Amino acid sequence: MLSRVLAHFSLALGLTAALGTPVEAQTPAGSFVERPGELEFSGRMIVRIARTEVLADRDLSRSQVEAVQKRAADRLAAWTLEFIPETDEYIVRLPPGETENGFSVRLMETGDYAYAEPDWICHPIRTVPNDSGYSQQWHHQKIQSAEAWDLTTGSPSLIIANVDSGINLTHPDLMAALVPGYNAATDTSQADGGDVSDVDGHGTYVAGIDAAIGNNGIYVVGIGWNFSCMPVRYYNTPGGGYLSNLLRGARWAADNGARCVSVSQTGVEYSTVQTTGAYVRARDSLMFYAAGNDSRNLNWFDWPDVIVVGATDGNDNLASFSAFGPAVDVVAPGVNILSTGIEGGLAVGSGTSASTPIAAGICALVWSKWPALDSYAVEQLLYDGCFDLGTPGDDDVFGYGRVDSFNSVSAPLVCQTDIGFGGPGDAVLTVCGGDLSSGTTADLELTNGYLYGRAFIQVGPSNNPVAFKGGLLVPNPGVTVGPIQMDNAGELTVPGIQGGGTGTWYVQVFHEDFSVPSPYVGLSNAVQVQFLP
């Protein structure tokens, strides 16, 4: 069997020049190195065939693209353990006599694959408990949690999933917050008998950081008081499991309602992580991944759909153990963080494992306050709220900076629209939404772009505006206006919602040209409207 496979490889190698430059994985084929206790070879690989659009860029016809993809799949057929249709990835076992590095090189040299990476045995990023007693949760003061809780304490409709070792299902600070979870190692939901109880304590620890119940008089409090907590277990014996199972668990969580998926495990640098991050994003959820505790410079990748989190100490210094580099998006407290323990009490630990659920919890708070926002807007509010450290802006040590719960929850909501120059009549476009208390007063400010002619604003439930403010005349085209003066007041009061309470409201901007020749009427492209609660 091995000789037949190698012959097939030789045939494919002869076609490489015709196919163009092979698609390169972020970690080059043949350069995989085990880190005992962190990432270890499993004898399995995760392989993705080159995408259609990449092959089309090589000037191949549709039939040629299909032939390449079929050839690539056929080459894997004898060794395939599983095909994952959600991400177009193959889990394959190594052919006899092959190594992870050698097999990856052979596949990538054909030019038929996007990546071929080990299906690593991942491990929890260690947050070894060093204290079972109670001490102050200093990170809450650092990130201004109490101030954020004045605005929102989190919503039970917001689900956070921790893909880890499971959870102590009877912990008094977690039990009432739990929703049904999933065992990714057995591909079994909890509702169908999947075991999500904790096998080593790591999962209970990280879950308490983002989702421990607040204001209940016992133990600790999570970043939000009232989140729903989804346990996703990806290994069944202490210490870790397959990367493919970890990512299966993350996808299941997003498919089953989790808006924030937190992963405090090793393996962040592999392309398959970004593939699942994009899958999670497509479900309007966010995936968070720990940067690692090995002090490495992660300078060879930067995932667009995974929020990578490093760690800081109490003085806002990078923690001595934390990875850093262009891949890191934000940092969060990660030294001596108090949380829930597997025995039902408390535990204190250090690591980017602790930092990651803090970042995830802040995004869950933002979503609790602004449920109509999409994942991109919530991610941006996380970044906008950061306390900048190091070089100003997004740097290669701290990313956007150290997360701050209050700053993100209270940050102005900047919503961008691409309404263009229209002809006669109205152009209506929803530009942002949020959860407003009954009777809330909000300011609207034009932060970028131009108003031409007469602009109008209305606020209310989607497709049913109940408040109307309008009549801003800009006599000179090209004048930047801000704040918008609506009825000479500069503010607008949202009417009381029937029955009180809260509801989702939308801000709409529209214009009417009054027969003034285009393009001197309307809203310019890329107008930004700032919604200030």
C-alpha distance (Angstrom), angle and dihedral (degrees) to the residues before:
residue distance angle dihedral
M1 . . .
L2 3.81 . .
S3 3.82 93.3 .
R4 3.79 90.8 51.7
V5 3.81 91.5 51.1
L6 3.79 92.7 48.6
A7 3.79 90.7 50.4
H8 3.81 89.6 53.0
F9 3.80 88.2 51.8
S10 3.79 91.6 52.7
L11 3.79 91.3 52.6
A12 3.78 91.2 50.9
L13 3.80 92.9 48.2
G14 3.74 89.5 62.0
L15 3.81 89.8 61.8
T16 3.80 97.0 52.4
A17 3.78 95.8 96.1
A18 3.78 92.0 51.0
L19 3.78 91.4 50.5
G20 3.79 95.3 52.0
T21 3.79 128.8 -130.5
P22 3.81 112.5 -10.2
V23 3.79 117.0 -112.4
E24 3.80 106.8 -101.4
A25 3.78 122.9 -140.0
Q26 3.79 117.1 -136.0
T27 3.80 90.2 -111.0
P28 3.84 104.5 48.1
A29 3.78 116.6 -114.9
G30 3.78 112.8 -100.5
S31 3.81 94.9 26.6
F32 3.81 100.2 91.0
V33 3.80 113.5 131.8
E34 3.78 125.9 -174.7
R35 3.79 119.9 -126.8
P36 3.81 105.2 -158.5
G37 3.78 111.3 -128.0
E38 3.81 91.4 14.2
L39 3.82 110.7 50.5
E40 3.81 122.8 2.9
F41 3.80 133.5 176.3
S42 3.80 115.5 -103.5
G43 3.81 103.3 -172.4
R44 3.82 88.5 -107.6
M45 3.81 133.6 98.7
I46 3.82 136.4 -155.2
V47 3.80 109.5 -139.1
R48 3.80 131.1 -177.0
I49 3.79 122.9 -168.2
A50 3.81 117.1 -129.5
R51 3.78 111.6 -83.4
T52 3.78 120.9 -107.1
E53 3.80 93.4 -117.3
V54 3.81 91.8 51.9
L55 3.79 92.2 51.4
A56 3.81 91.3 45.4
D57 3.80 88.6 56.5
R58 3.82 86.9 63.4
D59 3.81 88.3 66.7
L60 3.79 92.6 -107.7
S61 3.79 119.3 152.7
R62 3.78 120.0 -119.9
S63 3.78 91.4 -101.3
Q64 3.81 91.0 49.5
V65 3.81 91.1 50.5
E66 3.79 90.3 51.1
A67 3.80 90.3 48.4
V68 3.81 92.1 52.3
Q69 3.80 92.2 49.3
K70 3.79 92.5 47.3
R71 3.80 90.9 48.7
A72 3.81 90.0 50.5
A73 3.81 92.0 50.4
D74 3.80 92.7 46.1
R75 3.79 90.3 52.1
L76 3.81 89.4 58.5
A77 3.80 97.3 40.4
A78 3.80 98.7 96.1
W79 3.80 92.1 52.3
T80 3.81 101.9 36.0
L81 3.79 116.1 124.2
E82 3.79 96.4 174.0
F83 3.79 141.6 -5.7
I84 3.81 115.7 -143.8
P85 3.82 106.7 -152.4
E86 3.81 93.8 -172.8
T87 3.81 91.1 67.1
D88 3.83 102.4 15.8
E89 3.80 91.2 -119.0
Y90 3.79 130.7 142.6
I91 3.79 124.4 -145.0
V92 3.81 105.2 -150.7
R93 3.79 134.9 175.9
L94 3.77 119.2 -130.0
P95 3.80 115.1 -97.1
P96 3.82 113.4 -115.4
G97 3.78 111.9 -77.2
E98 3.82 93.9 15.4
T99 3.81 127.5 118.4
E100 3.80 127.0 -150.4
N101 3.79 91.8 -108.8
G102 3.79 95.9 44.4
F103 3.79 94.5 46.5
S104 3.80 91.7 47.9
V105 3.81 92.1 51.3
R106 3.80 92.2 49.4
L107 3.79 92.4 50.9
M108 3.80 96.7 44.3
E109 3.81 93.3 47.9
T110 3.79 89.3 64.0
G111 3.80 90.8 65.0
D112 3.80 89.4 -134.6
Y113 3.81 98.7 108.0
A114 3.80 138.7 67.8
Y115 3.80 91.6 -152.4
A116 3.78 142.8 -20.9
E117 3.79 110.8 -160.4
P118 3.80 135.3 164.0
D119 3.78 117.0 -90.9
W120 3.78 87.0 -126.6
I121 3.75 125.9 -151.3
C122 3.80 97.1 -121.1
H123 3.78 125.3 -157.8
P124 3.77 134.8 -156.8
I125 3.79 111.8 -90.9
R126 3.74 95.7 -112.9
T127 3.77 120.1 -104.8
V128 3.78 95.3 164.3
P129 3.81 110.2 -167.4
N130 3.78 113.3 -116.7
D131 3.81 99.7 173.7
S132 3.79 131.6 36.1
G133 3.82 94.7 -172.2
Y134 3.75 130.8 88.0
S135 3.79 121.6 -87.3
Q136 3.76 133.4 156.6
Q137 3.79 119.0 -71.4
W138 3.79 93.6 -129.1
H139 3.77 93.3 -178.4
H140 3.81 91.6 71.4
Q141 3.79 91.0 61.4
K142 3.80 91.3 45.8
I143 3.80 94.8 53.4
Q144 3.84 95.1 37.5
S145 3.79 95.3 -117.5
A146 3.81 94.8 162.8
E147 3.78 91.6 55.6
A148 3.81 90.1 48.6
W149 3.82 90.1 50.5
D150 3.80 88.8 59.5
L151 3.81 85.1 67.2
T152 3.81 100.6 36.0
T153 3.79 136.7 -13.0
G154 3.78 93.3 -162.9
S155 3.77 133.6 -90.5
P156 3.83 128.3 -100.0
S157 3.80 87.0 -136.9
L158 3.80 88.4 66.4
I159 3.82 110.5 86.7
I160 3.81 122.5 -158.7
A161 3.80 116.8 -167.3
N162 3.80 122.8 -159.0
V163 3.82 112.2 -160.3
D164 3.77 100.9 -153.1
S165 3.81 144.0 94.0
G166 3.81 95.8 -36.2
I167 3.81 128.6 -99.9
N168 3.77 137.1 -86.7
L169 3.80 94.9 -105.2
T170 3.81 94.2 -157.5
H171 3.80 99.3 46.2
P172 3.83 104.8 133.5
D173 3.80 92.6 -137.0
L174 3.83 94.0 51.5
M175 3.80 109.7 24.8
A176 3.81 98.1 85.7
A177 3.82 91.5 48.1
L178 3.80 96.7 53.9
V179 3.80 124.0 114.0
P180 3.82 124.1 -173.4
G181 3.79 113.7 -69.8
Y182 3.78 141.6 -175.3
N183 3.78 142.9 -109.0
A184 3.80 105.0 -139.5
A185 3.81 93.8 -174.7
T186 3.81 90.5 64.1
D187 3.82 96.0 26.3
T188 3.80 89.5 -125.3
S189 3.78 128.1 135.2
Q190 3.78 117.5 -133.5
A191 3.80 88.2 -117.9
D192 3.82 88.3 60.3
G193 3.79 94.4 47.1
G194 3.81 101.6 -81.7
D195 3.81 111.4 156.8
V196 3.82 112.6 -125.4
S197 3.79 98.4 164.7
D198 3.79 114.3 127.7
V199 3.82 117.3 -90.8
D200 3.81 99.1 -172.8
G201 3.83 111.9 5.3
H202 3.80 99.5 -106.5
G203 3.79 94.4 105.0
T204 3.80 94.0 49.9
Y205 3.79 89.5 50.7
V206 3.81 96.6 52.3
A207 3.82 93.1 41.5
G208 3.79 91.0 57.2
I209 3.79 91.2 54.5
D210 3.79 94.8 59.2
A211 3.80 103.3 24.1
A212 3.83 114.4 20.8
I213 3.80 107.6 138.7
G214 3.81 113.9 -100.0
N215 3.78 133.3 -143.1
N216 3.81 92.8 19.3
G217 3.80 96.8 117.1
I218 3.82 97.3 -116.2
Y219 3.79 139.1 95.4
V220 3.83 116.1 -38.4
V221 3.80 141.6 -21.3
G222 3.79 128.8 -126.7
I223 3.79 126.2 -135.6
G224 3.80 85.2 -85.9
W225 3.80 126.3 29.3
N226 3.79 99.6 -144.3
F227 3.79 110.7 33.0
S228 3.77 121.9 134.1
C229 3.80 111.0 -117.7
M230 3.83 120.9 -145.4
P231 3.83 116.5 -162.6
V232 3.81 114.5 -146.9
R233 3.79 115.0 -178.5
Y234 3.79 117.5 -165.5
Y235 3.82 101.3 175.6
N236 3.79 132.4 44.0
T237 3.79 102.5 -158.7
P238 3.81 124.5 53.7
G239 3.77 118.5 -84.6
G240 3.81 110.0 36.5
G241 3.80 146.0 -59.8
Y242 3.80 147.6 -143.6
L243 3.79 118.6 -30.7
S244 3.81 88.3 -137.3
N245 3.81 90.4 59.3
L246 3.80 91.0 47.6
L247 3.80 91.0 54.1
R248 3.81 91.8 43.3
G249 3.80 86.5 57.5
A250 3.81 92.6 50.0
R251 3.80 91.7 51.9
W252 3.81 92.0 47.2
A253 3.80 90.1 51.9
A254 3.81 92.5 52.8
D255 3.80 90.8 45.3
N256 3.80 89.5 53.2
G257 3.77 101.2 50.3
A258 3.81 107.5 -80.9
R259 3.81 110.2 141.5
C260 3.82 93.9 -174.6
V261 3.82 119.5 41.8
S262 3.81 112.8 -170.3
V263 3.82 122.8 -163.5
S264 3.82 119.8 -173.5
Q265 3.79 96.5 178.3
T266 3.80 139.2 103.2
G267 3.82 123.6 -93.2
V268 3.81 102.6 69.6
E269 3.82 94.3 137.9
Y270 3.81 98.9 65.9
S271 3.80 124.2 101.9
T272 3.79 93.2 -128.3
V273 3.82 88.1 66.2
Q274 3.82 90.4 61.0
T275 3.81 90.1 46.3
T276 3.81 90.3 57.6
G277 3.81 90.5 41.1
A278 3.81 88.5 58.5
Y279 3.82 89.8 48.4
V280 3.82 90.3 52.3
R281 3.81 90.7 46.7
A282 3.81 90.7 52.0
R283 3.81 86.6 62.0
D284 3.83 89.0 53.9
S285 3.79 91.9 -108.0
L286 3.80 132.0 118.2
M287 3.79 130.3 -124.6
F288 3.82 121.4 -150.0
Y289 3.80 123.6 -166.0
A290 3.80 131.5 -173.4
A291 3.82 114.9 -114.1
G292 3.80 93.0 -141.4
N293 3.79 140.5 -108.1
D294 3.80 98.6 -106.5
S295 3.85 100.1 92.2
R296 3.81 90.8 -122.7
N297 3.79 124.9 156.9
L298 3.81 103.5 -121.5
N299 3.77 93.7 -156.2
W300 3.81 102.6 140.3
F301 3.81 101.5 67.9
D302 3.81 141.4 30.3
W303 3.81 115.6 -174.0
P304 3.82 115.4 -146.0
D305 3.81 94.3 -157.6
V306 3.82 102.4 40.2
I307 3.82 123.4 71.4
V308 3.81 105.2 -141.0
V309 3.80 115.0 -157.3
G310 3.81 129.9 -155.8
A311 3.81 128.1 -171.4
T312 3.81 136.3 -109.3
D313 3.79 133.7 -171.3
G314 3.80 129.7 -128.7
N315 3.81 91.8 -80.1
D316 3.81 94.2 53.0
N317 3.78 91.9 -106.7
L318 3.78 119.6 138.4
A319 3.80 105.5 -94.3
S320 3.80 111.4 -106.5
F321 3.81 91.6 -118.3
S322 3.81 99.6 42.3
A323 3.78 123.4 115.6
F324 3.80 114.8 -130.0
G325 3.79 140.0 178.1
P326 3.82 139.5 100.8
A327 3.81 91.0 -45.0
V328 3.82 92.0 64.8
D329 3.80 112.6 92.0
V330 3.81 101.1 -179.5
V331 3.79 140.8 -5.9
A332 3.79 128.4 -136.8
P333 3.81 136.8 -177.2
G334 3.78 109.3 -69.8
V335 3.81 109.3 159.3
N336 3.82 121.9 96.7
I337 3.80 94.8 -13.5
L338 3.81 115.1 178.1
S339 3.79 118.1 -138.7
T340 3.79 144.9 138.9
G341 3.82 120.8 -50.1
I342 3.78 132.3 -142.9
E343 3.80 93.2 -116.2
G344 3.79 91.4 60.4
G345 3.78 98.2 -95.8
L346 3.80 133.8 73.0
A347 3.78 138.0 -50.4
V348 3.80 134.9 -173.8
G349 3.79 122.3 -150.3
S350 3.78 145.0 157.0
G351 3.79 131.3 -136.8
T352 3.77 145.9 86.9
S353 3.81 82.0 -80.9
A354 3.80 86.1 75.5
S355 3.79 94.7 43.1
T356 3.81 95.8 54.0
P357 3.83 98.6 62.1
I358 3.82 88.8 47.2
A359 3.82 90.1 60.1
A360 3.80 91.1 43.2
G361 3.79 90.9 49.9
I362 3.80 92.5 52.9
C363 3.80 91.3 53.7
A364 3.81 88.6 49.1
L365 3.81 88.9 54.1
V366 3.81 90.8 50.3
W367 3.80 90.3 50.5
S368 3.80 90.0 48.1
K369 3.79 89.4 57.4
W370 3.80 96.9 38.4
P371 3.84 106.3 28.9
A372 3.80 93.7 166.9
L373 3.81 93.8 62.9
D374 3.78 120.5 106.1
S375 3.79 123.6 -129.1
Y376 3.80 93.9 -95.8
A377 3.81 92.7 55.6
V378 3.81 92.6 47.3
E379 3.80 91.2 48.4
Q380 3.80 90.2 50.5
L381 3.82 91.9 50.9
L382 3.82 88.2 53.2
Y383 3.81 89.3 54.3
D384 3.82 95.1 41.1
G385 3.80 90.4 53.1
C386 3.80 95.5 53.1
F387 3.80 121.6 117.3
D388 3.78 101.1 -122.2
L389 3.80 114.7 -121.6
G390 3.80 129.8 179.8
T391 3.79 118.8 -2.0
P392 3.83 110.3 13.0
G393 3.79 113.2 -93.5
D394 3.79 128.6 6.4
D395 3.81 102.6 -10.9
D396 3.79 134.3 176.1
V397 3.81 96.6 -106.7
F398 3.82 108.3 40.8
G399 3.81 100.8 15.6
Y400 3.79 107.3 -148.2
G401 3.80 89.6 -14.6
R402 3.79 140.4 -101.3
V403 3.79 112.6 -25.9
D404 3.81 119.4 -111.5
S405 3.78 120.3 -164.0
F406 3.80 97.8 -158.7
N407 3.78 94.7 45.1
S408 3.81 92.1 52.0
V409 3.79 95.7 44.7
S410 3.80 93.3 46.0
A411 3.81 97.7 38.3
P412 3.81 117.3 121.3
L413 3.75 111.7 -94.7
V414 3.79 106.0 -123.0
C415 3.76 112.7 -165.1
Q416 3.79 122.8 -172.8
T417 3.77 126.1 -153.6
D418 3.78 132.0 -177.5
I419 3.78 99.9 -147.4
G420 3.78 108.1 157.2
F421 3.78 136.9 -156.5
G422 3.75 105.9 -62.2
G423 3.75 135.9 -162.4
P424 3.80 125.2 -121.6
G425 3.79 116.5 -35.4
D426 3.78 135.3 32.8
A427 3.78 131.4 -41.1
V428 3.79 113.7 -161.2
L429 3.78 123.0 -169.4
T430 3.79 132.3 166.9
V431 3.79 107.2 -130.9
C432 3.80 104.3 176.2
G433 3.76 144.0 -9.3
G434 3.75 139.8 -161.9
D435 3.76 147.4 163.8
L436 3.81 108.9 -87.6
S437 3.77 126.0 -174.1
S438 3.77 116.3 -125.2
G439 3.79 110.5 -79.3
T440 3.80 94.9 11.0
T441 3.79 117.0 160.8
A442 3.79 116.2 -138.1
D443 3.78 133.8 -174.6
L444 3.76 122.3 -142.9
E445 3.78 119.4 -156.3
L446 3.76 131.3 -178.0
T447 3.80 103.3 -133.1
N448 3.78 101.1 174.0
G449 3.77 136.7 14.1
Y450 3.77 134.2 28.2
L451 3.78 138.4 -76.9
Y452 3.78 119.5 -141.5
G453 3.77 127.2 -167.9
R454 3.79 113.5 -20.1
A455 3.83 122.9 -13.2
F456 3.78 128.0 -168.1
I457 3.80 133.6 -161.8
Q458 3.79 128.3 -158.2
V459 3.78 131.0 177.7
G460 3.78 130.8 -162.1
P461 3.78 146.6 92.4
S462 3.79 115.1 -32.9
N463 3.83 111.4 -71.8
N464 3.81 90.0 -2.4
P465 3.80 110.3 76.6
V466 3.79 113.1 -174.4
A467 3.80 101.9 179.4
F468 3.78 122.9 56.7
K469 3.77 127.2 -169.6
G470 3.75 122.2 168.0
G471 3.73 150.9 127.5
L472 3.79 107.0 106.6
L473 3.78 109.2 158.4
V474 3.79 116.6 -164.9
P475 3.81 104.7 -170.1
N476 3.80 96.7 -171.8
P477 3.80 118.9 56.3
G478 3.78 113.3 -129.1
V479 3.81 96.9 33.4
T480 3.81 111.9 137.8
V481 3.79 110.1 -135.4
G482 3.79 127.1 -161.5
P483 2.88 136.4 -176.6
I484 3.79 96.0 26.3
Q485 3.80 110.2 -125.5
M486 3.77 107.6 -138.9
D487 3.79 112.1 -172.1
N488 3.79 86.5 -18.6
A489 3.80 88.9 -70.8
G490 3.79 103.7 97.4
E491 3.78 90.9 -145.1
L492 3.73 141.0 70.1
T493 3.78 129.3 -149.8
V494 3.78 119.4 -141.9
P495 3.81 109.7 -134.3
G496 3.77 118.3 -119.0
I497 3.76 112.9 -82.7
Q498 3.76 113.0 -119.5
G499 3.78 107.6 -93.9
G500 3.81 92.6 12.5
G501 3.77 123.1 -108.9
T502 3.78 122.4 94.7
G503 3.75 137.1 -51.9
T504 3.77 141.6 174.9
W505 3.80 113.1 -88.5
Y506 3.76 132.0 -172.8
V507 3.78 132.3 -151.2
Q508 3.79 115.7 -142.0
V509 3.79 130.0 -169.3
F510 3.79 122.6 -162.6
H511 3.77 138.0 163.1
E512 3.79 140.3 -156.7
D513 3.76 120.9 -152.6
F514 3.82 99.9 -150.7
S515 3.81 88.0 -147.6
V516 3.80 92.9 -65.5
P517 3.82 107.6 148.3
S518 3.79 116.5 -97.1
P519 3.02 134.7 -84.9
Y520 3.79 91.4 35.2
V521 3.78 95.0 72.2
G522 3.79 132.4 62.6
L523 3.77 137.0 29.4
S524 3.77 122.4 -45.0
N525 3.78 120.7 -120.2
A526 3.82 117.7 -84.7
V527 3.79 95.6 23.6
Q528 3.78 112.4 174.2
V529 3.79 121.0 -153.1
Q530 3.78 119.2 -165.3
F531 3.79 117.5 -146.4
L532 3.81 111.0 -157.3
P533 3.82 115.5 -167.0
